[in-house]
Amino acid sequence: MADVEATLDACIKCNICTSYCPPAQVTGAFPGPKYAGPQAQRFRSPREPSPDASVDYCNGCRVCNLVCPAGVKIAELNARARASLFRDRGGVPLRERLLGRAELLGRLARPVAPVANLLLHNAASRWAAEVLLGIDRRAPLPRFANRTFREWFSRRGGRAREAAGARFTTGRRKVAYFHGCAANYYEPHVGRAALAVLERNGVEVIVPEQVCCGLPMLSNGDFDPARACFQTNLRHLAPVVEAGYDIVGTSTSCTLTLKAEARELLGDDSEAARLVGEHTYDVCEYLMAMHEAGELDTGFEPLELRVAYHPPCQLNAHRIGHPATELMAIIPGLEVEESGAACCGIAGTYGLKKEKYAVGMAVGRPLFDFVKDSGATVAACDSETCRWQITHATGVRCLHPIELLARAYGLADGQA
Amino acid sequence: MASQDVVVVGAGPAGLAAALGAAEAGARVAVLAGGVGTTHLAAGTVDVLGYWPPGAADPVKRPREIVARLVEEAPGHPYALVGVAGVEEALNAFGRAVAAQGLAYEGSLDANQMLPTPAGALKPTCLVPRAMAAGAAVAEGRTLIAGFAGTQDFYPGFVAANLRAQGLDAGHVWLDVAAVRARRPQTAVVLASLLDDPAVLNEVIRAVRPHASGVDRIGLPAVLGFRRHPEVVVRLEEAVGVPVFEVPTLPPSVPGFRLFEALRRHLAARRVRITIGAEVVQAFADGDRLVAVGTATASRVQRHPAAAFVLATGGILGGGIVTRPDGSVAEVALGLPVSAPAAREGWLRPQLMHPDGHPIYRAGVRVDGRLRPVTGEGQVVYGNVYAAGAVLAGTDLWREKSHEGVSLATGYRAGRAAAGKSVEPGSGEGSRADLPTGRGGHG
């Protein structure tokens, strides 16, 4: 694990990051990663106030990290700088605290999901949220599901099950599914699809105790509660890994946080963090590894469908290539076109904020144009907030690639 | 990752040329790169050989002749390994690839062209983007250099004054374009994207047009459009009525971005998978064969198996070669043996601008006649690994002004070799150049 601070000495000031930075291309509010990151970092000291407020316009997409020829961890420098900026200002603002707590909102809303949806998704409350909190009234907010993924799983029996027709015997591979907040509270069908596909391939799947991965807090500069979440997750997950399970998630941001982001941003070099990080997989990454080992059931039924696929920033930050593209390529009939666009603009909760909504929509424009021009009837993306943003901006339905895989296996979502 | 025929490490000019060579030979190719390469830092021209011997007072006029001489004169030079025909073959393949993506280059090995730099010096280069070509005629008639008021890093008066100091007829003007002045941050890429907007382009045209009478050509900073670059240049030229040309800017360079994007699109259409942000940190070997390379991911090393590999990670600037405080010099991706001065004292000569250059900049990986890295004793390290571009020892690319030529020629050759196309050392398979000749070449 490279020391984040130490990497800034490697910066050669070439400005390649600034030239690729999605927000810097569309707004003057952000001077670019080089200025806000390695340059401003020289003027940041724990004993002095933060010199530059523009770092809050970094959306954390990490494109800078990927294109940097010198290996500078610019996005992490910026995330830490945002946290210290808020500390200087006397604390994390209410809106940022709220947006970081998707899980708390989910817990509160779940028992009354239909009412909560009604309350949240009407013009008056959206207006109020904009005026009082600074959450843009147009921004795509998700709807709470009537039943969480955990409730569904517990009704199903709460434990691993051997799928009918699975090609491999149960026990061959063991997975602990990390649903995160999105698949639990908003999109349980994504969790059910992941479970169905893994079990179809003879994988033993359990659903361990877990809390929010902490990324919404980390990207909103709210580090202390994020640290608490991470520690709780390590307590739940490290023993599971020691028992021979791999952690597999359907949210690329959760899995990225468990793999590296929390460790790097919080400076956690514990053995438990290393163990969990090294055994965490994005679901498509895991299935692709199975495929390479000759263990994936490739008996897909044809899907006559044209899909516009966007590999999200969070996935690119895993630096594992695009496993979903490779998996979808195996499905007969499925025509997949990759976006090649840098970012959808939402960046978790960035594009929800009143002053940043327009920046997010401008950042995403090349992607939205691609989706609209592709002629595809359905889009696909591995990251939930990006899916909501794509549908919001284009009107095109957006699925997780695992849902397409489940459909190609003929695994209808029976919600049993 | 699924096994490939060829894995190329590095996405600069050498890596992209290697991917092109391998893909044209029918191989399944993946490109892995830690970041983007030196395409973005260079001017976007294809320099083949500007000065020989490096440090010579006069520029090379006919690169074909001098490159041919290197086979005898400098057997350790990468050009000696691929020969004139190999250089030409690679330039042709490059020209076809970028032209297919709408980015035309002009020129040939027969004549270098002298292009104005942002300092107003004249730089010898071989192939130039069409949008720069009119700049090669600055020796004839009157040239106007125009810059955008309120922007950084491009000073038309400085360019024009230095052109005049060389006896050329040049003047300058500042253009006041409100949309350009208002834009922050002002990187070259941001300005170029701004000029993609037809409304902004019209403002620019209105600002330039009054200055077009009585001049033979107008030079502007290289920000004439990004995604819609070819039509931006055509519209501008039509509207002002005289040839317009781009002068390279300080890095990062928009022509370099365009070059990279054109090659990337071309390779993507050939099913080459390019992953940026995938740094190779490990070599998995079985005896004298490399089985796979490993890239750093968020939490593990990912294996990328292939039948053959091309190392195109760049030199000291590109990050493929690192120099360490203890005096050691290393090749970072595969840990190959490096030819370099024995001690740190031998890296640099006492003067910054020493006429003989600095020995450290010739450091790199030594290869056999088929571009396979060898040990100090001349033993091939891995039978299925080829090296190309600035990572190679025995050349001082930036002083010779041979960066893109060496990168494309060795990259293309290495890619073909890795794909199983065997070629004789020092020979090429291609025909003569089929690129159009530049408008104002100095024969």
Chai-1 contact restraints between the chains, C-beta under 6 A:
chainA,res_idxA,chainB,res_idxB,connection_type,confidence,min_distance_angstrom,max_distance_angstrom,comment,restraint_id
A,C14,B,P251,contact,1.0,0.0,6.0,A-B,restraint_1
A,N15,B,T187,contact,1.0,0.0,6.0,A-B,restraint_2
A,N15,B,P252,contact,1.0,0.0,6.0,A-B,restraint_3
A,I16,B,V36,contact,1.0,0.0,6.0,A-B,restraint_4
A,I16,B,H40,contact,1.0,0.0,6.0,A-B,restraint_5
A,I16,B,P252,contact,1.0,0.0,6.0,A-B,restraint_6
A,T18,B,T187,contact,1.0,0.0,6.0,A-B,restraint_7
A,S19,B,T187,contact,1.0,0.0,6.0,A-B,restraint_8
A,S19,B,V189,contact,1.0,0.0,6.0,A-B,restraint_9
A,S19,B,P252,contact,1.0,0.0,6.0,A-B,restraint_10
A,A24,B,P185,contact,1.0,0.0,6.0,A-B,restraint_11
A,G28,B,R184,contact,1.0,0.0,6.0,A-B,restraint_12
A,P31,B,P185,contact,1.0,0.0,6.0,A-B,restraint_13
A,G32,B,P185,contact,1.0,0.0,6.0,A-B,restraint_14
A,L66,B,I276,contact,1.0,0.0,6.0,A-B,restraint_15
A,L66,B,G277,contact,1.0,0.0,6.0,A-B,restraint_16
A,V67,B,G35,contact,1.0,0.0,6.0,A-B,restraint_17
A,V67,B,V36,contact,1.0,0.0,6.0,A-B,restraint_18
A,C68,B,G35,contact,1.0,0.0,6.0,A-B,restraint_19
A,P69,B,G35,contact,1.0,0.0,6.0,A-B,restraint_20
A,P69,B,G319,contact,1.0,0.0,6.0,A-B,restraint_21
A,L256,B,A298,contact,1.0,0.0,6.0,A-B,restraint_22
A,K259,B,A298,contact,1.0,0.0,6.0,A-B,restraint_23
A,K259,B,S299,contact,1.0,0.0,6.0,A-B,restraint_24
A,A260,B,A298,contact,1.0,0.0,6.0,A-B,restraint_25
A,A260,B,S299,contact,1.0,0.0,6.0,A-B,restraint_26
A,G277,B,S299,contact,1.0,0.0,6.0,A-B,restraint_27
A,E278,B,S299,contact,1.0,0.0,6.0,A-B,restraint_28
A,E278,B,R300,contact,1.0,0.0,6.0,A-B,restraint_29
A,H318,B,A298,contact,1.0,0.0,6.0,A-B,restraint_30
A,R319,B,G277,contact,1.0,0.0,6.0,A-B,restraint_31
A,R319,B,A278,contact,1.0,0.0,6.0,A-B,restraint_32
A,R319,B,T297,contact,1.0,0.0,6.0,A-B,restraint_33
A,I320,B,T297,contact,1.0,0.0,6.0,A-B,restraint_34
A,G321,B,T275,contact,1.0,0.0,6.0,A-B,restraint_35
